[in-house]
Structure formats: structure tokens, C-alpha cells
Amino acid sequence: MTKRPTLIVLHGANLDLLGERPAGHYGTITLRELEDAVTAEAARNGWDCSCYQTNHEGHFIEYLHQFRHADAILVNPGAWTHYSYAIRDALEIVSAPVAEVHLSDITSREVWRRRSVISEVVSLSISGKGLDGYLEAVRQLVAMRQGEDETHL
């Protein structure tokens, strides 16, 4: 039996409080609902999905180290996106395609949120599309991996 590819989803600081955070930026979806939808989208594409959330930057980095050889990774580091060079460095050693996803449009928010220090080391960045951005990222990551697999036949 062939092992199904696995998508790893890593959520950072304060994302455990989705549903309670300002709806104008993040919508009303809870983290559980978001992860259920992402897991279902991965399954529709023949993938397994494992989701993790932490409010501790070091734990986020440890997850990246642990899963650096995963089939694909989707990250939303939260506010760490804008200043964590430690997370950026950890992402540089990930061999899998990585999608950076944000529920809100970080380019139209506060000045300090407009810059992503990780965008140059990920495969794709999506922001401002809410849940749809996550689902789009899943489909794009699956397509990237299928393209890679086809070139290695």
C-alpha cells in the first residue's frame, strides 16, 4: 500500500483564539473549523493533514525542524511573520514546498504588518482571502508536489 502524502499545517501566536479575535480582520471562523476545512481539502486531494498551533516561537521553530522533510507545509506564523528571523532561518532548511497564508490582507493593515520576513523563503504567499486562501494554498501545494513527482519519474 502506498503512503499518502502529508500536509503539515503550523499556526502561530494567538491563532488559537480565532473566533474571538476582531472579525473585521479574521472573520468568525474558529481554529478548529479552519483546520477541519483544510484537512477535508487535503483529503479531497488524496493527502493526509496534521495541524499544530503554538503561542511559543521556539515551539514553532521545533515543529519546522521536525517536519522539514514533510511533503508540504502550510504556515501562518501570525505576528512572527513580520519580525522573526529565527522562523525565517528555520524555513530556509525546509525541503518541502511551503505556503505562507494569512486570513487578513497584511498588505493593507498597520504599517508594521505589511512586511513579511518569510515571504522570500516560501514557495507561495496568500493573504486576505480568509478560509479560501487556506484552501487555495492546499491545492497549490498539492499541484507543486505532483509537478515535482512527475519530473522525478
N, CA and C atoms as a LAMMPS dump frame, in Angstrom:
ITEM: TIMESTEP
0
ITEM: NUMBER OF ATOMS
459
ITEM: BOX BOUNDS ff ff ff
-5.0000000000000000e+02 5.0000000000000000e+02
-5.0000000000000000e+02 5.0000000000000000e+02
-5.0000000000000000e+02 5.0000000000000000e+02
ITEM: ATOMS id mol type element x y z
1 1 1 N 0.849 -1.19 0
2 1 2 C 0 0 0
3 1 3 C 0.889 1.246 0
4 2 1 N 0.559 2.204 -0.827
5 2 2 C 1.319 3.429 -0.954
6 2 3 C 0.95 4.404 0.158
7 3 1 N 1.971 5.005 0.737
8 3 2 C 1.747 6.008 1.786
9 3 3 C 1.199 7.284 1.16
10 4 1 N 0.15 7.809 1.762
11 4 2 C -0.413 9.083 1.295
12 4 3 C 0.502 10.221 1.715
13 5 1 N 0.665 11.216 0.847
14 5 2 C 1.454 12.389 1.25
15 5 3 C 0.75 13.121 2.393
16 6 1 N 1.545 13.84 3.184
17 6 2 C 1.016 14.544 4.348
18 6 3 C 1.313 16.038 4.264
19 7 1 N 0.289 16.818 4.499
20 7 2 C 0.401 18.263 4.635
21 7 3 C 0.503 18.583 6.121
22 8 1 N 1.507 19.366 6.491
23 8 2 C 1.654 19.844 7.861
24 8 3 C 1.186 21.295 7.89
25 9 1 N 0.309 21.632 8.839
26 9 2 C -0.199 22.992 9
27 9 3 C 0.272 23.506 10.355
28 10 1 N 0.981 24.641 10.329
29 10 2 C 1.502 25.236 11.56
30 10 3 C 0.906 26.619 11.757
31 11 1 N 0.219 26.795 12.867
32 11 2 C -0.366 28.085 13.235
33 11 3 C 0.396 28.673 14.411
34 12 1 N 0.643 29.973 14.343
35 12 2 C 1.409 30.646 15.38
36 12 3 C 0.563 31.367 16.404
37 13 1 N 1.19 32.363 16.978
38 13 2 C 0.664 33.078 18.134
39 13 3 C -0.741 33.635 17.916
40 14 1 N -1.577 33.398 18.898
41 14 2 C -2.938 33.93 19.02
42 14 3 C -3.95 33.32 18.057
43 15 1 N -3.512 32.441 17.187
44 15 2 C -4.47 31.836 16.26
45 15 3 C -5.382 30.831 16.958
46 16 1 N -5.016 30.413 18.158
47 16 2 C -5.904 29.562 18.942
48 16 3 C -7.161 30.315 19.368
49 17 1 N -7.133 31.64 19.252
50 17 2 C -8.29 32.454 19.652
51 17 3 C -9.107 32.957 18.464
52 18 1 N -8.914 32.327 17.308
53 18 2 C -9.788 32.676 16.176
54 18 3 C -11.234 32.461 16.594
55 19 1 N -12.093 33.305 16.12
56 19 2 C -13.485 33.286 16.553
57 19 3 C -13.74 34.308 17.642
58 20 1 N -12.683 34.695 18.35
59 20 2 C -12.761 35.726 19.376
60 20 3 C -11.997 36.983 18.957
61 21 1 N -11.122 36.854 17.983
62 21 2 C -10.319 37.988 17.522
63 21 3 C -11.183 38.887 16.637
64 22 1 N -10.749 40.101 16.325
65 22 2 C -11.58 41.02 15.55
66 22 3 C -12.071 40.411 14.225
67 23 1 N -13.381 40.286 14.11
68 23 2 C -13.984 39.644 12.944
69 23 3 C -13.685 40.404 11.652
70 24 1 N -13.501 41.724 11.745
71 24 2 C -13.202 42.51 10.554
72 24 3 C -11.91 42.096 9.88
73 25 1 N -10.968 41.561 10.634
74 25 2 C -9.699 41.106 10.072
75 25 3 C -9.688 39.602 9.845
76 26 1 N -10.255 38.847 10.771
77 26 2 C -10.067 37.401 10.786
78 26 3 C -11.334 36.599 10.512
79 27 1 N -12.465 37.274 10.379
80 27 2 C -13.719 36.559 10.202
81 27 3 C -14.169 35.945 11.517
82 28 1 N -15.126 35.053 11.441
83 28 2 C -15.681 34.448 12.651
84 28 3 C -15.303 32.979 12.785
85 29 1 N -14.536 32.463 11.858
86 29 2 C -14.155 31.063 11.883
87 29 3 C -13.254 30.772 13.086
88 30 1 N -13.447 29.616 13.695
89 30 2 C -12.581 29.196 14.791
90 30 3 C -11.397 28.414 14.213
91 31 1 N -10.375 28.229 15.018
92 31 2 C -9.22 27.458 14.557
93 31 3 C -9.643 26.033 14.219
94 32 1 N -10.492 25.448 15.033
95 32 2 C -10.966 24.072 14.778
96 32 3 C -11.697 23.99 13.436
97 33 1 N -12.57 24.952 13.169
98 33 2 C -13.294 24.958 11.892
99 33 3 C -12.328 25.124 10.722
100 34 1 N -11.352 25.998 10.876
101 34 2 C -10.352 26.231 9.841
102 34 3 C -9.558 24.957 9.58
103 35 1 N -9.089 24.322 10.646
104 35 2 C -8.303 23.099 10.484
105 35 3 C -9.135 21.959 9.909
106 36 1 N -10.388 21.86 10.296
107 36 2 C -11.268 20.836 9.724
108 36 3 C -11.437 21.037 8.22
109 37 1 N -11.603 22.289 7.8
110 37 2 C -11.775 22.586 6.369
111 37 3 C -10.496 22.297 5.594
112 38 1 N -9.356 22.646 6.151
113 38 2 C -8.075 22.387 5.486
114 38 3 C -7.828 20.882 5.399
115 39 1 N -8.115 20.166 6.468
116 39 2 C -7.944 18.709 6.475
117 39 3 C -8.849 18.056 5.436
118 40 1 N -10.077 18.534 5.326
119 40 2 C -11.017 17.99 4.33
120 40 3 C -10.528 18.279 2.914
121 41 1 N -9.993 19.481 2.678
122 41 2 C -9.476 19.824 1.341
123 41 3 C -8.278 18.947 0.997
124 42 1 N -7.408 18.727 1.966
125 42 2 C -6.267 17.838 1.742
126 42 3 C -6.758 16.432 1.401
127 43 1 N -7.729 15.943 2.142
128 43 2 C -8.278 14.592 1.897
129 43 3 C -8.901 14.487 0.509
130 44 1 N -9.598 15.534 0.06
131 44 2 C -10.182 15.527 -1.293
132 44 3 C -9.103 15.379 -2.365
133 45 1 N -7.895 15.801 -2.018
134 45 2 C -6.773 15.716 -2.944
135 45 3 C -5.889 14.494 -2.692
136 46 1 N -6.348 13.583 -1.823
137 46 2 C -5.617 12.355 -1.566
138 46 3 C -4.484 12.488 -0.566
139 47 1 N -4.519 13.532 0.243
140 47 2 C -3.461 13.792 1.23
141 47 3 C -3.995 13.642 2.644
142 48 1 N -3.104 13.305 3.562
143 48 2 C -3.377 13.397 4.99
144 48 3 C -2.97 14.796 5.444
145 49 1 N -3.444 15.19 6.608
146 49 2 C -3.132 16.524 7.12
147 49 3 C -3.001 16.461 8.636
148 50 1 N -1.943 17.077 9.144
149 50 2 C -1.747 17.207 10.592
150 50 3 C -1.569 18.683 10.914
151 51 1 N -2.315 19.163 11.92
152 51 2 C -2.311 20.581 12.272
153 51 3 C -1.757 20.792 13.681
154 52 1 N -1.012 21.882 13.827
155 52 2 C -0.396 22.23 15.101
156 52 3 C -0.525 23.733 15.307
157 53 1 N -0.688 24.14 16.561
158 53 2 C -0.731 25.561 16.917
159 53 3 C 0.073 25.749 18.181
160 54 1 N 0.824 26.84 18.224
161 54 2 C 1.567 27.181 19.425
162 54 3 C 1.663 28.691 19.577
163 55 1 N 1.718 29.124 20.826
164 55 2 C 1.941 30.536 21.135
165 55 3 C 3.395 30.789 21.52
166 56 1 N 4.251 29.805 21.296
167 56 2 C 5.659 29.892 21.675
168 56 3 C 6.533 29.776 20.431
169 57 1 N 7.267 30.824 20.152
170 57 2 C 8.081 30.885 18.935
171 57 3 C 9.052 29.71 18.836
172 58 1 N 9.68 29.348 19.93
173 58 2 C 10.607 28.223 19.921
174 58 3 C 9.933 26.92 19.544
175 59 1 N 8.708 26.712 20.009
176 59 2 C 7.966 25.501 19.64
177 59 3 C 7.649 25.508 18.148
178 60 1 N 7.307 26.666 17.611
179 60 2 C 7.022 26.784 16.173
180 60 3 C 8.267 26.367 15.382
181 61 1 N 9.422 26.843 15.814
182 61 2 C 10.684 26.501 15.15
183 61 3 C 10.958 25.002 15.278
184 62 1 N 10.71 24.435 16.446
185 62 2 C 10.903 22.994 16.634
186 62 3 C 10.008 22.195 15.69
187 63 1 N 8.765 22.645 15.497
188 63 2 C 7.891 21.978 14.521
189 63 3 C 8.505 22.038 13.124
190 64 1 N 9.028 23.193 12.744
191 64 2 C 9.656 23.306 11.426
192 64 3 C 10.846 22.361 11.309
193 65 1 N 11.63 22.238 12.355
194 65 2 C 12.753 21.294 12.329
195 65 3 C 12.235 19.862 12.19
196 66 1 N 11.234 19.525 12.983
197 66 2 C 10.682 18.174 12.984
198 66 3 C 10.105 17.789 11.622
199 67 1 N 9.446 18.725 10.975
200 67 2 C 8.736 18.422 9.73
201 67 3 C 9.446 18.956 8.489
202 68 1 N 10.73 19.263 8.592
203 68 2 C 11.455 19.885 7.482
204 68 3 C 11.482 19.028 6.218
205 69 1 N 11.244 17.717 6.347
206 69 2 C 11.232 16.84 5.182
207 69 3 C 9.815 16.354 4.858
208 70 1 N 8.81 17.07 5.327
209 70 2 C 7.411 16.71 5.055
210 70 3 C 7.128 16.846 3.558
211 71 1 N 5.977 16.381 3.148
212 71 2 C 5.591 16.506 1.735
213 71 3 C 5.264 17.946 1.375
214 72 1 N 4.646 18.687 2.298
215 72 2 C 4.337 20.104 2.102
216 72 3 C 3.959 20.687 3.461
217 73 1 N 4.192 22.001 3.606
218 73 2 C 3.884 22.688 4.86
219 73 3 C 3.136 23.98 4.554
220 74 1 N 2.103 24.228 5.331
221 74 2 C 1.352 25.48 5.262
222 74 3 C 1.571 26.176 6.603
223 75 1 N 2.041 27.423 6.573
224 75 2 C 2.307 28.155 7.812
225 75 3 C 1.526 29.463 7.868
226 76 1 N 1.054 29.774 9.057
227 76 2 C 0.584 31.11 9.397
228 76 3 C 1.229 31.434 10.738
229 77 1 N 2.405 32.073 10.71
230 77 2 C 3.1 32.368 11.957
231 77 3 C 2.463 33.484 12.779
232 78 1 N 1.389 34.096 12.278
233 78 2 C 0.793 35.214 13
234 78 3 C 1.759 36.389 12.986
235 79 1 N 1.851 37.096 14.088
236 79 2 C 2.694 38.299 14.169
237 79 3 C 4.178 37.992 13.964
238 80 1 N 4.614 36.764 14.185
239 80 2 C 6.024 36.419 13.947
240 80 3 C 6.405 36.611 12.479
241 81 1 N 5.416 36.598 11.611
242 81 2 C 5.638 36.824 10.177
243 81 3 C 6.444 38.084 9.926
244 82 1 N 6.223 39.079 10.751
245 82 2 C 6.732 40.416 10.483
246 82 3 C 8.111 40.697 11.078
247 83 1 N 8.602 39.796 11.924
248 83 2 C 9.892 40.102 12.545
249 83 3 C 10.75 38.895 12.924
250 84 1 N 10.26 37.675 12.797
251 84 2 C 11.029 36.543 13.299
252 84 3 C 12.003 35.995 12.257
253 85 1 N 13.232 36.45 12.38
254 85 2 C 14.279 35.913 11.511
255 85 3 C 14.653 34.504 11.933
256 86 1 N 14.363 34.12 13.161
257 86 2 C 14.594 32.747 13.598
258 86 3 C 13.666 31.795 12.848
259 87 1 N 12.408 32.18 12.672
260 87 2 C 11.484 31.352 11.886
261 87 3 C 11.911 31.364 10.425
262 88 1 N 12.326 32.493 9.922
263 88 2 C 12.819 32.569 8.544
264 88 3 C 13.987 31.602 8.345
265 89 1 N 14.947 31.612 9.272
266 89 2 C 16.093 30.716 9.165
267 89 3 C 15.661 29.252 9.183
268 90 1 N 14.689 28.916 10.038
269 90 2 C 14.184 27.541 10.094
270 90 3 C 13.501 27.16 8.78
271 91 1 N 12.772 28.094 8.184
272 91 2 C 12.103 27.817 6.911
273 91 3 C 13.102 27.589 5.777
274 92 1 N 14.264 28.221 5.864
275 92 2 C 15.268 28.061 4.803
276 92 3 C 15.775 26.628 4.683
277 93 1 N 15.694 25.857 5.761
278 93 2 C 16.194 24.482 5.696
279 93 3 C 15.093 23.461 5.417
280 94 1 N 13.864 23.916 5.254
281 94 2 C 12.756 23.018 4.928
282 94 3 C 12.889 22.603 3.468
283 95 1 N 12.849 21.298 3.229
284 95 2 C 12.992 20.806 1.855
285 95 3 C 11.656 20.754 1.114
286 96 1 N 10.568 20.838 1.824
287 96 2 C 9.23 20.761 1.242
288 96 3 C 8.78 22.122 0.718
289 97 1 N 7.831 22.129 -0.221
290 97 2 C 7.214 23.404 -0.57
291 97 3 C 6.439 23.943 0.634
292 98 1 N 6.511 25.262 0.826
293 98 2 C 5.866 25.909 1.969
294 98 3 C 4.97 27.036 1.468
295 99 1 N 3.743 27.059 1.986
296 99 2 C 2.814 28.156 1.709
297 99 3 C 2.671 29.003 2.97
298 100 1 N 2.822 30.313 2.805
299 100 2 C 2.549 31.282 3.866
300 100 3 C 1.132 31.795 3.626
301 101 1 N 0.267 31.665 4.634
302 101 2 C -1.129 32.07 4.472
303 101 3 C -1.554 32.936 5.649
304 102 1 N -2.287 34.001 5.334
305 102 2 C -2.845 34.888 6.358
306 102 3 C -4.313 35.127 6.038
307 103 1 N -5.159 35.051 7.049
308 103 2 C -6.588 35.304 6.854
309 103 3 C -6.843 36.729 6.399
310 104 1 N -6.148 37.689 7.028
311 104 2 C -6.345 39.097 6.683
312 104 3 C -5.336 39.52 5.619
313 105 1 N -5.61 40.631 4.981
314 105 2 C -4.697 41.17 3.975
315 105 3 C -3.628 41.977 4.699
316 106 1 N -2.47 41.348 4.922
317 106 2 C -1.428 42.014 5.701
318 106 3 C -0.882 43.243 4.993
319 107 1 N -1.04 43.323 3.684
320 107 2 C -0.501 44.472 2.939
321 107 3 C -1.334 45.729 3.118
322 108 1 N -2.535 45.608 3.67
323 108 2 C -3.375 46.797 3.857
324 108 3 C -3.676 47.064 5.333
325 109 1 N -2.9 46.453 6.202
326 109 2 C -3.102 46.657 7.639
327 109 3 C -2.095 47.659 8.182
328 110 1 N -1.831 47.631 9.463
329 110 2 C -0.882 48.551 10.076
330 110 3 C 0.471 48.445 9.374
331 111 1 N 1.218 49.54 9.363
332 111 2 C 2.498 49.585 8.648
333 111 3 C 3.403 48.432 9.06
334 112 1 N 3.488 48.139 10.341
335 112 2 C 4.398 47.093 10.808
336 112 3 C 3.984 45.701 10.333
337 113 1 N 2.716 45.514 9.949
338 113 2 C 2.244 44.213 9.475
339 113 3 C 2.45 44.017 7.972
340 114 1 N 2.806 45.042 7.265
341 114 2 C 2.844 44.966 5.807
342 114 3 C 4.041 44.209 5.258
343 115 1 N 5.026 43.983 6.089
344 115 2 C 6.231 43.295 5.643
345 115 3 C 6.262 41.884 6.209
346 116 1 N 6.533 40.93 5.353
347 116 2 C 6.739 39.551 5.776
348 116 3 C 8.212 39.224 5.616
349 117 1 N 8.869 38.859 6.711
350 117 2 C 10.282 38.496 6.615
351 117 3 C 10.461 37.074 6.106
352 118 1 N 9.363 36.33 5.968
353 118 2 C 9.468 34.952 5.489
354 118 3 C 9.084 34.786 4.026
355 119 1 N 8.498 35.806 3.425
356 119 2 C 7.96 35.648 2.065
357 119 3 C 9.011 35.246 1.037
358 120 1 N 10.258 35.631 1.256
359 120 2 C 11.299 35.294 0.282
360 120 3 C 11.784 33.85 0.397
361 121 1 N 11.411 33.15 1.459
362 121 2 C 11.89 31.777 1.636
363 121 3 C 10.761 30.745 1.588
364 122 1 N 9.578 31.166 1.154
365 122 2 C 8.465 30.232 0.992
366 122 3 C 8.128 30.1 -0.491
367 123 1 N 7.383 29.061 -0.819
368 123 2 C 7.029 28.806 -2.215
369 123 3 C 5.911 29.707 -2.704
370 124 1 N 4.992 30.065 -1.814
371 124 2 C 3.895 30.952 -2.186
372 124 3 C 3.354 31.652 -0.956
373 125 1 N 2.784 32.835 -1.178
374 125 2 C 2.175 33.623 -0.106
375 125 3 C 0.774 34.028 -0.528
376 126 1 N -0.174 33.841 0.381
377 126 2 C -1.562 34.212 0.134
378 126 3 C -2.056 34.957 1.362
379 127 1 N -2.65 36.133 1.163
380 127 2 C -3.222 36.844 2.302
381 127 3 C -4.496 37.558 1.885
382 128 1 N -5.381 37.697 2.857
383 128 2 C -6.602 38.471 2.644
384 128 3 C -7.753 37.704 2.025
385 129 1 N -7.651 36.39 1.936
386 129 2 C -8.725 35.604 1.327
387 129 3 C -9.458 34.745 2.344
388 130 1 N -9.171 34.942 3.626
389 130 2 C -9.839 34.159 4.658
390 130 3 C -9.605 32.672 4.467
391 131 1 N -10.621 31.874 4.777
392 131 2 C -10.533 30.422 4.623
393 131 3 C -10.204 30.037 3.188
394 132 1 N -10.748 30.758 2.215
395 132 2 C -10.479 30.429 0.809
396 132 3 C -8.987 30.462 0.489
397 133 1 N -8.24 31.336 1.144
398 133 2 C -6.797 31.394 0.942
399 133 3 C -6.105 30.123 1.409
400 134 1 N -6.571 29.58 2.511
401 134 2 C -6.021 28.31 3.002
402 134 3 C -6.312 27.183 2.014
403 135 1 N -7.53 27.124 1.53
404 135 2 C -7.914 26.05 0.609
405 135 3 C -7.156 26.169 -0.712
406 136 1 N -6.974 27.402 -1.172
407 136 2 C -6.181 27.647 -2.371
408 136 3 C -4.739 27.185 -2.157
409 137 1 N -4.198 27.464 -0.989
410 137 2 C -2.821 27.057 -0.678
411 137 3 C -2.688 25.539 -0.695
412 138 1 N -3.66 24.845 -0.142
413 138 2 C -3.632 23.375 -0.161
414 138 3 C -3.564 22.887 -1.599
415 139 1 N -4.434 23.406 -2.448
416 139 2 C -4.466 22.959 -3.855
417 139 3 C -3.159 23.281 -4.57
418 140 1 N -2.596 24.452 -4.307
419 140 2 C -1.336 24.821 -4.957
420 140 3 C -0.176 23.959 -4.46
421 141 1 N -0.139 23.656 -3.177
422 141 2 C 0.918 22.793 -2.646
423 141 3 C 0.823 21.391 -3.233
424 142 1 N -0.383 20.861 -3.326
425 142 2 C -0.586 19.54 -3.932
426 142 3 C -0.095 19.558 -5.381
427 143 1 N -0.459 20.586 -6.116
428 143 2 C -0.032 20.7 -7.517
429 143 3 C 1.488 20.802 -7.628
430 144 1 N 2.113 21.552 -6.729
431 144 2 C 3.58 21.665 -6.737
432 144 3 C 4.231 20.309 -6.538
433 145 1 N 3.728 19.546 -5.572
434 145 2 C 4.305 18.239 -5.29
435 145 3 C 4.056 17.277 -6.447
436 146 1 N 2.891 17.349 -7.056
437 146 2 C 2.62 16.478 -8.205
438 146 3 C 3.562 16.811 -9.344
439 147 1 N 3.824 18.104 -9.55
440 147 2 C 4.768 18.533 -10.587
441 147 3 C 6.171 18.028 -10.297
442 148 1 N 6.587 18.075 -9.03
443 148 2 C 7.906 17.58 -8.645
444 148 3 C 7.993 16.077 -8.86
445 149 1 N 6.935 15.353 -8.473
446 149 2 C 6.935 13.894 -8.626
447 149 3 C 7.022 13.502 -10.091
448 150 1 N 6.346 14.258 -10.955
449 150 2 C 6.361 13.941 -12.379
450 150 3 C 7.739 14.184 -12.997
451 151 1 N 8.486 15.15 -12.489
452 151 2 C 9.815 15.42 -13.042
453 151 3 C 10.843 14.413 -12.557
454 152 1 N 10.506 13.64 -11.503
455 152 2 C 11.434 12.639 -10.98
456 152 3 C 11.085 11.224 -11.43
457 153 1 N 10.177 11.07 -12.376
458 153 2 C 9.795 9.735 -12.868
459 153 3 C 10.867 9.141 -13.757
